[in-house]
Amino acid sequence: MAKKTTKSTKSWHGRLSGEADQATSELLASIDVDAGLYKYDIAGSLAHATMLREIGILTGRELTRIKKGLSTIAEDIEAGKVKLDPALEDIHMVIESALIKRIGEPGRKLHTGRSRNDQIALDLRLWARDAIDDMRDLIRQLQTSFVAGADKYGQIVMPAYTHLQRAQPILAGHAMLAYVEMLDRDAERLADCRKRVNVCPLGSGAVAGTSIPLERKRVAELLGFPAITRNSIDATSSRDFLAELCFCLATVGVHLSRWAEDWIIYSTTEFGFIELDDSVCTSSSMMPQKKNADTLELIRGKSAGAIGNLCGMLTLMKSLPSGYSRDLQDDKRFAFATVSTMKSALVVASKVVSTVRFCPGRIAADLDAGFLDATSLAEYLVNKGVPFRTAHGIVGELVANAARTGNTLASLPEVVIRAADKAIGPDVADHLGADNVVKHYKPEGAAGAKQLRKQLNFWKRKLG
Ligand code: ARG
């Protein structure tokens, strides 16, 4: 049987006489999610009240009581002492009703010229601003861990893959700094998103503003916003800033998933390129020998949730009519979940990177397999005046020969190599074998030692 909620809880009891039953109240409520916004809600109310005092709506005494009331409410929410009653729907009503209960009449003036529509738009922007700052710090931490890893293990020569087939030799540091680049764009994207987040919507009211002469710029100033929104309809019903945040973080997730996949593969017995620290691995309840890269698998998996949340956010916004609709209440479920998931993924990613051990012996043992030096040999011929396409064909035949006879290019008898083209001289040996190949990389951004030095200097300077 549906229970009736008590009549006095709602602020609109003047208009509506029918009461929601429990199931309806639960559907309407967002307090389970938006309680986390209480600090922002109170900060917004303090700024609003200060401005209301300045324009003469509140007396000095009323403002003092509101400020005191709000600060004790903040402490009590923090301490779990305020009842988060779903019948009150959301954090805005929970705080307002607690305030009225505590300080009486002045509390009834706080909502002057304000709607929950511009209030939640404000809270979300304040929250998103902090979330972005936190995420950028965590990204920077992870970048720093990768740079330290590139410093420590950077000189190891290892294979690079395309199509997950052996391609060309690289320095391990170059591979690690590739992730640092991706993360840097992620941080830049977040910084750019922050510009659109950092605009104050308060004063937009429900949809059309208000006849109360609010000083919007003053509120913005008090809350550290450099600008105010220009249009009340847009300000109360647009959430593209949240969708953008979800996109930025889904992209972080995608980048982390690619790195996680690389390192899961590298940590297998078959590859053995790296050893993950025991503290970031798990074992099996049945197979005693197992050391599983579960943290990396979960980091890889978390990106699915972030991508799903982005889809959810965009779908929630699609086809909404102009002006606030209650659908928007669920925006928080997508945005909050994304931020909390990606936070934990970034924190643990940093632990994985800063504790990894590369295994140079294992990497070197198999480095001759897969003809990593084939492109280098073709380029050797180019330097002797052979057109690249011709050189490609010559080396292709040599590789086929070596594969057939169980050789590497370096172990083919010298007569066989020399017979392939008259341009090939004894100096060819210097261009065969992975260790030699990395010495010859020329342009900026390539996988050799001097390029690595330059990249490392760049990142150390940039990351401080
Ligand atoms: N809790 C709502 C949200 O998160 C804000 C309330 C707006 N409600 C309304 N009936 N206009 O979007």
Residues whose N, C-alpha, C, O or C-beta is under 5 A from the ligand:
A	BS01	LIG	S30 D90 R116 N117 I120 L328 Q329
